[in-house]
Amino acid sequence: MPTISTHNVSTLNNMSCKICKRSSCTESFHSLEAQEEWDRLYGDLQGMDESQLQEIVVELRYELEEARKDMEELESEIEGLHEDAAGEDI
């Protein structure tokens, strides 16, 4: 079975569309809105090295964990309000 060198894989990746990753596509096939949305979401990540990207991942994981804790607190608070409301005479 033939092998593909890293260089060839890199070349293939560079030739594919950055928006949908299809090799038979190019960014210009997408609407201007789709191109602008991709640039808005991912443009800043282009050119970053692995350590910079890893730093972002660590920050996002921390933010996600904090958001989960906040959500659990809110769910508990809502549950308490429901229990209080159920215990009151109407």
Secondary structure, 3 states (H helix, E strand, C coil): CCCCCHHHHHHHHHHCCCCCCCCCCCHHHCCHHHHHHHHHHHHHHCCCCHHHHHHHHHHHHHHHHHHHHHHHHHHHHHHHHHHHHHHCCC
